[in-house]
Structure formats: C-alpha cells, structure tokens
Amino acid sequence: MANKLRVGVIGRTGRGDYGHGIDTVWAAVPETEVVAVADDDKMGLAKAAKKLNVDKMFTDYRRMLDEVKPDIVAIAPRWTDQHRDIAVAAAERGIHAYMEKPLCRTLAEADEIIAACERTHTRIALAHQTRYSPKLDVVRKLIADDKIGRVLEYRGRGKEDQRGGGEDLFVLGSHIMNLIRTLGGDPQWCHATVEQEGRPVRKSDVKDGPEGLGPLAGDAVRAMYGMPGGATAYFQSVRGAGQGARFALQIYGSKGIIELQTGYLPPVKLLADPTWSPGRSGVAWQDVSSAGVGEQEPLQDGGAHAGNVLAVQDLIAAIRENREPKCSAYDARGSLEMIMAVFDSHRAQSVVTLPLANRQNPLTMLKD
C-alpha cells in the first residue's frame, strides 16, 4: 500500500450533500490525498471540486471508482437511500470507506454491505463521533474498576425535538444504540411500542421518512432491551418533549451513575451515589475528562472535525493492521438492529429476540 492513500469523495447536492465534514477531514490527515469528487448535481459538483481543490470531477460515482481507483471513498451524504448502493459498489472494487451514519435503511441492505466487504476484505468506518473519543476509554475503565458497581440499567433518550418518535430513533437514536452496544454488548431481546397521537401506530400511519430513511411512523417510541449479564436498556423519544435537553446515555449501577453525551469530547459526569439522588445523599456529580474523574481536560474540543480526524486515523490503522475499525459496518448493523427491533416488536405486539429473523423494514408489514 502506498504511503499516501488516495481518497475519492462522493456527495449528493440537495439530497444529503456532504455530511458533517466527511468531505473535508482528509486535509487534516497527511497520510491521505483527495484526488476526485463525484456528485450527480453539476453545480454542486463544481462547488465541491473547488472546495476540495481537485480537478477530477464525475457525475457518476461508479465512473470515478473505476477510473480513479481510490484507496478510500468518503461516502458523505446524510441521506441513506443510496448508502447501500454506494457502499456495495466501493466494496466490490476493493475500496475502503468512511461514511456518514446511519449505515442504511434495512438489515437486508446492511447484510449486503457486509457480505460485499467480506468478499473483498474491505473496511468501512462509520462517523459515530463518540466511538473514537478518548473519553469513552475513561468510561469503560470506570465501569471495569467498579466505580458504579454492577451495571443495572442503560437509559437513553433522543433529542425529542420535531423529529421525536420514529425519526429521532433512527437518526439520533443510532448514536445511543451504538453506545449501549459498545458498553453493554449485544442485546438479547427487545419489547417496544410505537405510538401516534397516543394510540398504537398502524399501517395508515406509515409514511416515507425524510433524508431517504424509508418508511417511518410514530411520534413516540418506548423500548426496553435485555442485555448480557442481566442489565436492562431503555430508549424513549417523544416528539416535542425535550429539544435535545436529555439527549444522552446514562448508565445506572449499584453504586452510582455515569452520564455520557455524544461527540469528540462529550460532557461526561459521574455520580458515585447508590441512591441515584444527590438531593437525598448530598453526593455531588463530578466532571470526567479524558484524564480522569475531577481532572482538568488536557485536550481541546475540536468538535466534529476532531472526531472525524480520529475516525479516519483509526480507519487507516485498521486497513494497515488488517482489523475492523472501532466503529465498523458490523457495529453499525448492530445499532440498526436495535432500531429495527423496536418496529418489529411493535408489529408483533410481543418480545422479539435478537439477532432479528426479519431483515426487512417491519413498518411495511403493519396492518390497520
């Protein structure tokens, strides 16, 4: 492999654009060089080429993959409707990828992406910023060192803004599900309900979601998962109930709580209190930095850009070390499985076991 990896950027102006800096991160990674860009919108393509300082422009990303043959492709669009096709096209050509989340629309699509990667030994890294944060290692160590005792519950909520419910579960919930799996392992079962205006969602409530997400429904979701070791995980999102105020994961243990938000250097707090109530016990929340509990943060928060840099550096190391990235296609499929389990449990009106047997979107199978 050449010392400098050649990168092709794929965007879709007006239909997901170029994500959260997925196109520009490469300038901060000396091991890489952007050599081409593809966008089926000609005006958007010209603008992106100027921004990225490249001469090779393509309106068909497959032509770019075939003619330029990059080592890595940046799959930048936020919209998910083309994620499967782009990722499979890259993997079939032996091209690694860094891509915007969510991975894709259905578990069937996720299975196809992973099968293509396995055939050609290619790696895909997802832009779940928190997975690459140095603070996540500190959280892991706090749990391993028994600072909150035996883990009893994981509690996550979405942003609960105008997207609250099904859309929030899919778009923002993917971050929370990813963290639950990272810290707690693969859920074994799920029981969930999806509601619209206080009643169970039915077939007539299902509409095409925004950003190419596919069929969506519900202004409220409530989900419970059985975790390895006996812990329980919960996720809820109610439209208009939060405006982002509670978007985080809380880990409840027999001796205390850890609260973890999202991002490159997310706010993290520890409550070393078995009552889970500072007002009751007098124990105060403590800030947690990348250096530890109560320590001053030695790093500067570079936002999404810094998280992208760490992710790309990890992807490059994964390629060279022949391993999976910290947030791989397998991890992204696991998060998607937790999301689809909510809809599948609602459809079945019962507990569903994971991995799911149903690989399609369960909302398409609802009845009125």
N, C-alpha and C positions, 0 to 999 in steps of 0.2 A: 504494500500500500504506500502510495506517495506520502511524503511528509505533510503536504498541504492538501487537504481534502476539498474537492470541487463541489459546490453547492448549487442546485437549481431551485429557484423559488416558484411556487405555484400559488397564485391568488385568484380571486373572483370578484372583481369590482361590482359592488351593488348586491352581491349575494355571498356575503361573508368576508369580503375584502381580504385583508392581510393579517387578521388576528391581532393578538396582543404582543406585537413586536416580534412575531415569528420570522418575519422577513428581514429585519434589521439587526438581529442579535449577532449575526456572523461577523460583522465588522469589529466586534469586541473579542473575537476568538481568533488569534493569529494562525492557528492550525488550519483555518478554513478560508475559502475564497468563493464569493458568489460569482458564478460565470454566466448565468442565464436566468430569465424570468418568463413565466407563462401566465397569460390572463386572456380569457376569450372576449374581454371588452377592450377594444383597440385604444381608446382614450386612457383607460385605466392602465393598460399595458405600458404605454409611452410614459405615463407619470411614474409608474413603478420602476421602469428602467432607468429613468433619470435619478430617482431617489437612491437606487442601488448602484448606480454608476456602472451599468453593464450595457453592452451593445447587442447581445444575442437576445432577441425577443420572439416569442411564439404565442400564437392564439390557440394552439392545440398543445396541451401539456405532454401528450404522448409523443409528438414530434420532438419536443425538447428532450424527453427521456431517451429517445432513440438516437438523435443526432449528437447531443452534447454528452450523453452518458455520464451524468454526475455521480459522485460517490454517495452523496446525501441529497435528499429532496426535502425542502421545507413545505409542508402541507399546511398552508396558513389560514384558509377560510374558516370563519366561525361557523358558517352553515354546515350541517352534517350530511346533507343529501348526496354529496359527491365524495365524501370521505372514503367510503368503501372502494369505489372505483379507482380513485387516485392511489390509495394505499396498495391495492392489489396490483395495479399497473406498475408501480415502483418495485414492489417485492418480486414480481415475476421477472423483472430485469436485473435483480440482484442489487437494487439501490436501497440503502437505508433511509430512514425518515425521522424527522422531528415534526410533530403535528399538534395542531390545536385540539382541545377536547370539546365535547365528548368524542369518543372514538368513532362511533357510527350510530345508526338508528335501531338496529335489532341485533339480537345474539347470533342470528344466522349470518348477518354481514360480518360480525366480529369473528365468527368461526372461519369464514372465508379469508379474511385478512390474515389471521394467524396461520392457517393452512398454507397460504402463499409464502409467508415468511419462513415457515419451517422447511418448505421445499428448497428454498434458495439460501437459507441460513442468514437472512437479513434481520436487522433490528429496527424496531420502532420505539421511539420515546415520546411520551405524552407530556404536554405542557401543564401538568398539575404542579404549580409552583412549590407548594408546601412539601412535596415529597423530596425536594432537593435542599430544603432548608437545614442549616446546621442546628437549628433549634429542635428539629424532630429527633435527632440523636439524643439530645438532652432529655426530652420527654420519655423516650424509650428507656433511658438509664434510670430516670426517676421511678418508673414503673418496676423495672428489674430490681432496683435497690429497695423495693418495698416502701417507698415514701408515701404511697397512698394505700398500702395494704393490698388485699385481694381485690382485683377489679370485679365490680358487681354490675355496673351499667355503663353504657356509652349513650350519650344523649346529643343528638344533632338536630339543628333546625336550618332551614333555608333562609333566604333573605326576606321572604314573606312580603314582598312589595307587590306591584301589579302582576307579577309573574307567579305569585303564590299558588300552590297546588301542584298540578302535574308538570307545568313548565319549570317551576322552581326545582322540583325533584330532579328533573332531567338535567338542567343546566348548572345550577348551583349545588344541588344535592350530590352531583358526581364528585365534587371535592370532598364532601363529608363522608360519602361511602368509601372513597379511596383511603381516607384516614382511618376509618373504622377497620377496614381490612388490614391496613398496614400495621396497626397496633394490636388488633384483636384476632386476626386470622379470618378464614373464610366462614361466613355464616352457614348454619346447617338447615335453617328453616326460616320462613317469613310468614307473618299474618298481618294483613293490611286492609284498609278501606280507603276508597276514593269517593269524595262527595262533590256534588254541585248544588249550591244553594241549600245545603242541609239535608239532601237526600242522596242515596247511592247513585253513582254515575251509571248511565245505561247507554245503549248503542247510539241513540239520537243525540247524546251529548258530545260524542267524539267528533272532533274537527281536525283539520290539518294544522299542526302547530307552527309557530314562527321559526325562522332560521333553519328551515329544512329538516325539522326534527321528526316529521312524520305524524301519524295520528296521536292526538293528545286529548286529555279531558281532565276536569276536576279543578275546583278552586280550593280544595282542602285534601291533604293526604295524611294518613296516620299509619305508621308502620312499626312493627316490632320484629326483631330478629333474634334467633337463638345462636349464641356464639360458642366457640370451643371453650371448655373449662367451666361452663355453667353461667357465664355472664349473659346479659341481655342488652341488645342495642335498640335504640329508638330513633326514629326520624319523623318529624312533623313539619308541615308547611301549610299555613292558612293565608289566603290572599288578603293583603292589606293589614296584616296583624303585626308587622314588625318593621318594615322599611330597612331591613338589614341590621337592626339593633341586636338580634340574638344569633346572627349567622356565625356559628362556631361549633366545635365539638367539645363536650365536657365528658370527662372520664371520672366516674364515681367509684371510689374504692372504700374498703372497710376502715381506712384511716384518714381519708381526705379526698380532695378533688383536684384534678388538673383541667384547666380550660385552655384550649388551643384554637386560635383563629387561623386564618389562611394567609399565605403569601410567602415571600422570600424570608423575611424576618417577622413573622406574625407575633402579635401580642400573646404571651403565654403566662398564666398565673397558676400558683399552687396554693391550695388551702389545706394545710396539714391539720385537719379537724374531723374527727369521726362523726360529729353531729351534723356536718354539712351546713352549719349555720353560724356565721361569725357573730351574729347578734346574741346567740344563745351561749356560745363558748368564750367569746372575747378574742378568739384567734383571728388574726388578720390575713388577708390574701397577700402573697408575696410575688413580686415580679420574677420571671425566669428569663435570663438572657442566654445567648449561645455559650456563655462562660459558666452558667450555673445559676442556682437559686440565690437571689439577692445580690448578684454580681452585676456590675455595670456592663452594658452592651459594648463590646470592643469593635463591632462591625458597623459600617454604615448601611442603612437600608436603601438599597438601590432600586426597590420596587420590582415590578415585573421584569424589567431588563436584567437585573442581577439574577433573578430566578431563572430566566432563560439562559443566561451565560452558564450557570451551574448545570442546567439540564443538558446543554449542548456539550459541555466538557465531559459530563458523565456518559453521554451517548458515544462520543469519540473513544473514551476509555473502554466502553463496552464492546465497541467494534474491534478494537485492537486486542482486547483481552478475551474475546470470544465468550462473552457473557451477556445476560439481559441487562438493559438499563434499569435504573432504580424505579422508574415508572414505565413499565413495558406495556406492550399490547395485551399481555396476559393480565396485568394489573387493571388496565382499562376495561377489559372484558369483565373482570370480576366486579368492578364498580357498576357497569351496565347491567350485570346480572342482578345485583341488589335492587336497581331501579325497576327492571322488568318484573322482578318478583312481587313488587307492590301491585302492579297492574294484574299480574297473574293470580295473586291471592284474592284480589277483589273480584276478578272474573269467576274464580272457582268458589268464592264465598267460603274459603277454608284455608288452613295452613298449607303452604307449598314447600316442598323440600328443594334444597339447592345442592348441586347444580340443577337448573331447570330442565325438564324434558322438553318443554315448549320453547322453541327458538325463534318464534315469530312475535310480532307485537300483540300482546294479549288483548289490547283495546279493540282490535279488529274482530275479535271473537265474541264481544259482548252481545247480549240480547236485550230487547226492550221489554 
